[in-house]
């Protein structure tokens, strides 16, 4: 019975425009029945839980899957998420992968890392987990987001602070090996084209940044330059439509070298990197 219900739910979600209807129907079935997705076949017909149709109805309304289940998966992490915090996206995993490789290549014993606009804490926690001797600091402005961040970083090595990313961590000026951020970068003019899951549920503060979407990135360029040691690296995620624009913010005149764009797993420009020039 459950597999038939999942098939029916898949069709309902597809009709509602949900981008990954089969995956979501299976994830919600697993969530409601307390099993892993690969164990759905083990649920007996007699154990079918009618609450499944309640969560399917919520997903039909384009409420994010992660808000319904209360969890988001990011690299090797399971994070708590919900209203008020940006839900981490798969494309950011490749940004973090590049950053991890860059830090390892530095051959620094205890690399100092700063995550600006940390949101759920996904980036900071992934770096702390995968670069074992790193010292990771993260900042988030929104009190609503911090409700979730604090839950996620509890018991970790991440130093979490509340504040504006543009003025954060004056105590670390000139010492940081890597600055990383997934800031808001959607142009205000693009509001109507944003997927309902993001537009209606993610906080505006985490999505939009001025007419061209680059307002905060321009501010973070100065923050990164202030924080980094000479030779330190900045990694900034951006929209795939902003490829080529962001590296131009990190110019030689402003003290940068090797500014470049990098593709995500779909080969779309996804993040820019630059190195603080040596004196």
N, C-alpha and C positions, 0 to 999 in steps of 0.2 A: 504493500500500500504506500509506504513512504516514498518510494521511487516514483510512483505515479503522481503523488502529491507534489514532489519536487519538479517533475516535468510540467505539471499544470502551473506551478508558481513561476517557473522559468518563462513560460509564455506570457503570464501576466506582467512580469517585470520587463520583458522585451517590448510588450505593447506600450508600457509606460515610458519607454526610452532609456531605461537603465543600461549603461554601457556594457556591463558584464553579467547578464541575467542568470546564466547557468551557475556561474561561480557564486554569485550572491545568494541564489536560492539554496544551494548546497551549504554555504556557510551559515545561513540562518537556520536551516534544518539541524545542522550539527550543534549550533548554539542552543537552540530550544531543547534539544534532546540530550544535551550534555555529553556528546561524543565528538571525536575528531571527524573531519570531513571524509577521510578514507574509511570510516567505520559506519557510515550511514546504512550500509546493507545489513548491519547486525541489528538494527532497530526493528523489533517485531511490529506487525500490523496493530496488534492490541495495545502497543505502547505509544501509538501516535498521539501527539500532544496538539490539541486544537489551537493553542497559543501561536502555533506556526503561522496561521492565517492572519493573526494580529500583527506580527512583525513584518509579514509580506506586505500587508496594507500600508504600513509605515514606509517601507522601502519603495512602494509604488508612488508614494508622495514625494519621493526623491530625498527623504531623510537619509543621511549617510549611513552606510552599513556599520561603520565604526561607532556611530552614536548609538545605534540599536544594541550592538554587542558590548559597547563600553571598552573596546580594546582595538589597538592598531598594531600591526606587525611591521617592524623596520629592521632590516638586516637580521641580527640575531636576537632582537629585543621584542618583548611584548609590552606595549605601553597602555596606560589608562588614558582614555580621551573621552570628551563629551562636549556639550555646549560651552562656548567661550574660548576654545583652544583650536588652533589650526591642526587638522588631521595630516600627519606626515604622508608624503606621496612616494611611490616607488622610484620616480625619477631622481629623487634626492639621494637615494642609495648610491648611485654612481658618483655623485659629487663627493660623498663621504669616502668612497673607495679611493678616489684620486687623492684626497687629503691624507688618508692613511699611508698611501704609498709615498707621498711627498715627505711626510714626517719621518718615516722609516729611512728614507734616503738621506736625511739630514745627519744621521748618525749622532744625534744628541741623546745623552743618557736619560734625562728626564724632561722631555719636551714640554714647553709651556704653550697651552692652546686656549684660545678664547672663541666662544660661540656667541655671536651677536644675534638678537631676536630669536631666542632659543625655542619659544613656543612650548611644545610638549616635552622638550629636552632630548628629542630623538638623536640629533646630531651629537650633542655633548656626551650623551650616554654611550653611543656607539663608539666614539673616539676613546672614551675612558676604558671601555671594555676591550677594544681591539688594539689599543696601544697601551700595554699594561702599566708602564712606568710614567705615563703622561700625567701632567697636572692640568686639569681641565676646569676652566671657569666659564660660566654662562650667565647671560643677563636677559631679562624679559621685563617689559614695561607693564603689561596688562595684568591687573589683579585677577581677572577671570581666568586667564590662561595659567597664571601661577598656581591657582587651585590645583590644576592637574600636574604642572611641572613638579611641584613639591612632592606629590605622591610618587611620581616616577623616579625622582633622584634620591628619594629616601634610602639611606643605606649605601649609596654609591660614593665615589670619590669626587663627584662634581661639586664645585663651589658655586652655588646659585645665588644671584643677587637680583633685586628688583631695581630697575632704573632705565634711563634712556640710553639706547645703544650708542648714540653719538657722543655721549659724555662719560661712558662707563669706564671703570677700571683705571683711574688716573694713577693708582699705585703700581700699575704694571707697565707704564710707559717705557718704550724702548727695550723691553725684555722678552716679548712674546715671539715664539717660533712660527706659529700658524694662527691666523685669524680666519674664521669661517662663518658664513651666514647664508641663511635662506630667508631673505627679507621680503617684505611686500614689494611686488614689482608689476602689478597689472595696471595699465593706464585707466584712469577714470572713464575715458571714452569707450572702453571695452566692456563696461558693466553688463550690458544686455547679452553679450556673447559668452559670459562665464557660465559653466555648468551649474544647474540648480543646487547640487550638493555643496558646492563651494559658495556660491553667491548668497544662498538663503541660510546657510548654517555656519560656515567659517566666519570668524570675526572680520569685519571690514578692515580693521587695523592690520591684519595679517595678509590682506590681499592687495589693496590699492595704494598707489603712491604717486600722486600728481598726474598731470596731463599726459606725460609720456611714460609713466610707471617707474622712472629712474630717480625720483627725488631723494628717497632714502639712500639708495646706492651711492649717490653723490656725497651724501653726508658720511656714509660708512667708509668711503675712500679716505677721508681725512682721519677718521677713527683708527682705521687699520694702519695708516702711515704713522700715527702717534704711538700705537701700541707695539708695532713690530720692531725687532732688532734689525740692523742692516743685514740683508740676505734672507730675512724672514719672508713668509709667503702668505698671500691672501687668496681666499677661494670664495667666490660669490655666485650663488645661483641666480639665474634670470629666466625670463620667458624665451621660448624657442624663437619667437619673432624678434627678439632683441639681439640676436647674434650679430656681432660686429660693432654694436653700439657701446656695450659695456667696457670692452678693453680700451676704448678711446677715453674713458674716464681716468684710467690709470696710466697717465702719460709720463714720459721721461722728464718733462718740465716740472711735474709734481713729485718727482723723486722715485719713479718706478722703472723697472726693467722687465723684459720678457713677458709683457702683457699678451695674453692669448685667450682664445675661446676654445671650448671643448664640447664634443657631442655627448648626448646621453645614449642609452642602449638602442634607441630608435634612430640614432644618427642625426638627431636634431641638435642645434647649438643650445646648450643647457647651462653652462657655467663658465665664468671667466676667472682667470688666475693672473697674478702678477707677483713680482719679487721686489721687495724694498731695495733700492739701489744702495750699493756700498758707497761710503763717503769718498 
